[in-house]
Amino acid sequence: MRRLHEAKKLILATNFVEEIEKYKKENNGKYPKYKSSYKFYKDVFVNLLICQQGLCAYSEMAIDLDYNKKNNSKLWETGRFIGEKPRIDADIEHYKPKSKCELECDWEWDNLFLVSKHINQSIKRDKAVFDFMRPDNINYFAQKYMDYNFHTQMFVPNPALDDNIYDMVDKTIETLGLNISDTVKSKRKNMLLTFLNEVFYEKYSYNEIKKTKLREFPTAFEMCKNIFENKIEAEKFITVK
């Protein structure tokens, strides 16, 4: 799960931001009620898609790799997205559930992410989460809190964490669906093993893959760099030609 603090500074849906600020001033800091029929829903949806580079904010599985075509000034001339809403398997998700927002923070930008429908509707749903693991939290860094176990192909808490934080991170990994076996985990495993074979047999270097071939699961890929660049470690996982 990547850090999105810098990426989410890209605000294309400027009309949305202006209206939200106006509403908050008129309603004691509260946000308008969240509805998928809200007139700015499409603008926020596409803006998040661009900020997240077409990936699910939590699992990093690709949800729309054509995202960059929507980052076109002509499509945002009025501060709103004038193209069609992408027909992709994704929802706007509230990191802190709407039911637990003290000031009805339904449309708070820092609380909104685009995630796969399966994770939003079947995995996370309305579960409580810890704010320090929010992807756009200024102090969040994936390597600070997590590690990647290449043997199990799963994210795990950083073993250097104290017990209390370790348990919180472990719970967050489960709540956000980072290791869903039937979708995320299997697809991520296949990608990493394919790239590992290509590096081991010197078809590509690690950096070449990162620059030209990597389209999803960048955090797991970066956390496994030591395996990719260590022949002895890599050989343990290599498929014989």
C-alpha positions, 0 to 999 in steps of 0.5 A, spaced: 500 500 500 503 506 497 504 512 500 499 517 497 500 524 501 504 527 495 499 524 489 493 526 492 495 534 492 493 533 485 486 537 485 483 537 478 476 537 481 476 544 483 469 546 483 468 540 488 473 543 493 470 550 492 463 547 494 465 543 499 469 549 503 462 553 502 458 548 505 463 547 511 462 554 512 455 554 512 454 548 516 459 548 522 465 544 519 460 539 517 460 535 510 454 534 505 451 527 506 455 522 501 451 520 495 453 516 489 448 521 486 452 527 488 453 531 482 461 531 483 461 524 484 464 523 477 469 528 478 472 525 485 472 518 482 476 520 476 480 525 480 482 519 485 483 514 479 489 519 476 492 520 483 492 513 484 495 512 477 490 507 476 491 502 482 486 500 487 489 505 493 489 499 498 491 492 494 495 496 488 491 491 483 490 495 477 483 497 476 484 502 470 491 502 466 488 507 461 488 512 467 492 517 464 488 519 458 483 522 463 489 527 466 487 531 460 486 539 461 481 539 456 477 534 460 478 539 466 477 546 463 471 547 467 474 544 474 469 538 472 471 532 468 467 532 462 468 525 459 464 519 461 465 516 468 470 510 467 466 503 467 471 500 472 470 495 477 471 500 483 468 504 488 469 511 492 471 508 499 471 512 506 478 510 510 474 512 516 467 509 515 461 514 514 458 511 520 464 513 525 465 520 522 464 525 528 463 531 523 459 527 518 466 527 514 462 524 508 466 528 502 473 529 506 478 529 501 483 525 505 478 520 507 476 518 500 480 513 496 478 509 490 478 501 491 476 495 488 469 493 489 470 487 492 475 490 497 470 495 499 463 491 499 466 484 501 472 485 505 473 492 509 465 494 509 464 499 515 470 496 519 474 501 523 481 502 521 487 506 524 489 513 522 496 512 522 495 507 516 491 511 512 495 512 505 495 519 504 497 520 512 503 525 512 507 520 516 505 514 513 510 510 509 509 502 507 516 500 509 515 503 516 510 499 518 510 493 513 514 488 510 513 483 504 514 475 505 516 472 499 515 465 501 508 466 503 507 472 498 504 476 503 504 483 507 506 482 514 507 487 519 514 490 520 518 485 525 521 491 528 515 494 531 513 494 538 507 489 540 501 494 540 503 497 533 505 490 530 498 488 532 494 494 529 498 493 523 496 486 522 489 488 523 489 493 518 493 489 513 487 484 514 481 489 514 484 492 507 484 486 504 492 486 502 492 479 502 486 476 499 488 469 496 483 468 491 484 475 487 490 480 490 495 475 492 495 470 487 495 475 481 501 479 485 505 472 486 504 471 479 507 477 477 513 477 482 515 470 480 515 472 472 519 478 473 524 474 478 525 469 472 526 474 467 531 478 472 534 471 474 535 469 467 538 476 465 532 478 460 531 484 464 534 488 470 530 489 476 531 497 474 528 496 467 522 492 469 521 497 474 521 503 469 518 499 463 514 493 465 511 494 472 504 496 472 501 494 479 503 492 486 509 496 486 510 496 494 511 488 494 516 489 488 520 494 491 520 490 498 523 484 494 528 488 491 534 484 495 531 478 493 531 480 485 538 482 486 541 476 490 542 470 485 542 465 491 536 468 494 532 468 487 534 461 486 530 458 491 524 461 488 526 460 480 522 456 475 527 451 472 527 452 464 
